[in-house]
Every structure is written in C-alpha cells, then in structure tokens.
Amino acid sequence: MPATTMEQLVSLCKRRGFIFAGSDIYGGLQGTYDYGPLGVELKNNIKQAWWRANVYERDDMEGLDAAILMNRLVWKYSGHEETFVDPMVDCRQCQSRWRADHVKNGKCEKCGSTNLTEPRPFNMMFKTAVGPVADGDSFAYLRPETAQGIFVNFKNVVDATSRRLPFGIAQIGKAFRNEITPRNFVFRVREFEQMEIEYFVRPGEDEAWHARWVEDRLHWWTTLGLSRDNLKLYHVPADELAHYSKATVDIFYKYPIGWEEIEGIANRTDYDLGSHSRGQADLGLTAKVSPNTDSTAKLTIPDPETQKPIVPYVIEPSAGVDRGVLALLCEAYEEEIKPNGEKRTVLRLKPSIAPIKAAVVPLKRNAPEIVDACKSLKRALQSTGEMRVVYEDTGNIGKAYSRHDEVGTPYCLTVDFQTLEDKTVTVRDRDTMTQIRLPMDEAYDYIRKGITETFARE
Ligand code: GAP
C-alpha cells in the first residue's frame, strides 16, 4: 500500500537524505526545500526520463534552456503583471495572511477568528533588482513559469531548425511563485521546477492535439510507476481557467492529502505568441514577415497548406518535478512484514528512476581482498556513466539490505570469499528479496536489463 500520510514521507526523506527543509540551520525559509544526496538523483532521473520521452524519442521536438531573468516586458505582454494573482485575505485578529480559497468555513487557520478582510488580489511574481542602481525601473521578475522563455524564443528556434508545424519546444527549469500559503511539503512551494512543452499546431487542429497530449502525458506518468488507479483527469471549468487558456485538463494524483494536480495540459491558443506580437508592434519592433504578405506579426510560421504566415495555436503540457517526486515516493512507499516476522520499509521505485541502481556490499569489511574486489566491481559497473553504484559498508549485511530497501536500490551485490575463488557474486533483488549467484562479469548486463525502460507511447 502506498504512503498514507505525508509524515511517513517527510520522515523518510529527512532520515535517508532525499529532501531537507531549506536553510534548515537558520530556522528554514518557508516554501523552500533542498534535495539531498538521494533526492537529487531521483529528481535527475525523473527529468531525464521526461527529456528522453519528449525530446529523444519523438521526431517533432526541440529542447531549450532559457534564462530565468527576462525583460520585464515579457511579463507585461504575457498578462502576468496584471493577472497572475491569487485572492488573499488578512486575519484582523492575528494579522496572518491566507489564500482566500484555502480558508475553510471562513475561519483563520491560526487563531480561528472569523474577522477576515475581503479578498484582494496578490501578485505572486517575485521581484529582484537588476544591476547596481536600484531605481524604480531596474527590476526583473523571477519567472513564475518556464513557458515564456519558450514563447520569446519561438522565432529563434524556428529559424535555427527550419521546423514546420506541428512541432514542440521542451524545457525543464526552475520557476518561482510567492505563494501566500506554501504547504504540504514540496507540493506547494515558492521555488520549484517545471517540465514544460509548448507544442505548436495549426489553429483548428488544436483540440485533437490537446486530447492526444492528455493521453500521452497520462501514459508517461504510468510508465514512471504511478498506478492508473491513483491518477485521474480533471476538466477545469471555465471560471477556473488561467487567463491564457481556452481549455485545460489537469492530471490529478491521489496524494495522502487527497486528489491534487501533478500536471496541467492547457490549450493556450495563439494567446501568447499573439500577445508578444502585439508587444513588438507597440514598441515598433515588427517587420514584414515576408515580401509576399502584408502580415506584420513577427512570431509566425507558414501554414502547412496555404504557406501564408500564421500565428500557431499552442498545446502546453506543464508538469511539476517536485510534485512528481512526491507522487512517486508516495506510490513506491511500502511497509510490510517479512516472512520471518520482521518489519521492513521498502521503496518500490521503478529501477529506472531509483537513485542508486546497485550497492556493492562486502561480506567482511575488514578483509582487504574482499574490499578490493568490491571496489573493482563498483568501478566496472559504473564505467559507462549510466548508473549510480555505491560501495556499502556502513553496517552488517542485513543492515545494508534494509537500508537499501528503504531508499529503493533495486540490487545489492555481495562479495564474499567464494567471489575470490570463482569470481561470482550474489545479487539480491529488492522486491522479492531472493538471491542468485552470477559471474561478476555478467552483473553489468543483468542490472542494465533490469533498469532499462521505454518512456514514450508506442
Ligand atoms: N505554464 C503553465 C503553468 O505554469 P500551472 O498549472 O500554474 O501552469 C504547472 O503549473 C505545474 O507546475 C503544476 O501542475 C504543478 O505540478 C507545478 N506547480 C505549480 N505551482 C507550484 C508550486 N507552488 N509548488 C510546486 N509545484 C507547482
């Protein structure tokens, strides 16, 4: 059974080094978390799986890594300066602040008072000074979504790659939101990572592409290990849609806190490229797209049929890395009783995303020949740079196994005295706890087979 409380995960994450509270030694900074030795591996594996499925395994996608700081005009024309707001209320009794839609029964969560102000809009973008002179104009926003970096590079990518519709641009990166009430561990934080695709299509073909992307993205989460029963689709009602969206379907995961969004797939129409084209016109930056047309919009691409320049529509699958980490940890977490009656905690992560692929364990850590054999086995296993392998001698064999069960390591390889004679090792499987004996030089292929996965839809 997956984790039933957030506390189980918070405790495991801290104890084993997946996720720590940010700035912990100074009392923390609300809404920030640091990924520890295992967390960074898990997060990187998720991001790599996403990149592989969406960039490498497709023929219609390019990658991008845009700057976090952008010209302020980007956020003016994207609509975020005006509309990227959450409703906020103040408690008149204890002066605390809450997101209006998070307040239950009209009561302050801290002191219980019902003496709250009327909701008023609060813009969630962080501001920072740019350059040494801090006058009113020399500031920039930390991006609240990675998407705009893609829109402002649309023409650059088209010119550099000669892409034609339909095609997409994929990007993974940090986003920042001054959430009024960050909560639920890494679920709602002020600094997080997004994996976003802007997929450009012909207007009129947008709805079919939207439906297709919803299915693709749902499928991908299941290939990573989330059970279909714990995922559902939420068709966002019109009055809840973001300012840029014609239709949005959210993928919800059944977290211990209830069903919540892990990814949103929006039909952003030509809203963003249209707005930035208008921005360019306002500033006198537009030029004729081609001598054969009278179009003045710069952010266009030829229509595949008419060859006339058009502003394409956009389908946007936008997933949160941190919410993905949390969901995958929930799903994988299991407490069970072993046949010998002992309790064990096991993280049944798919081997492809497990932080550590194999632990090499010496039967005796003070036997130099065994230690040497372990070290050379570890070097051989990680020689291609494909997998994180560790040498594990922090306790006895039993402790090593439970430690690695708890962090999801799919294989433990034990080197013993027989290894020195016949060059074989035992390989213990995390899920079944069974052991087999293998020639050392077959261990790499054995593990590699176990961790290889295909992430794209057939
Ligand atoms: N570009 C579209 C966009 O940003 P969004 O629904 O606001 O859409 C997309 O965000 C995803 O980013 C969400 O589904 C969620 O996984 C993640 N996300 C958003 N705000 C977050 C926060 N405060 N903490 C953690 N993840 C967040």
Boltz pocket constraint, residues with backbone or C-beta under 6 A from the ligand:
constraints:
  - pocket:
      binder: B
      contacts: [[A, 144], [A, 145], [A, 146], [A, 147], [A, 177], [A, 179], [A, 186], [A, 187], [A, 188], [A, 189], [A, 190], [A, 192], [A, 193], [A, 194], [A, 196], [A, 261], [A, 262], [A, 263], [A, 264], [A, 316], [A, 318], [A, 319], [A, 320], [A, 321], [A, 322], [A, 323]]
      max_distance: 6.0
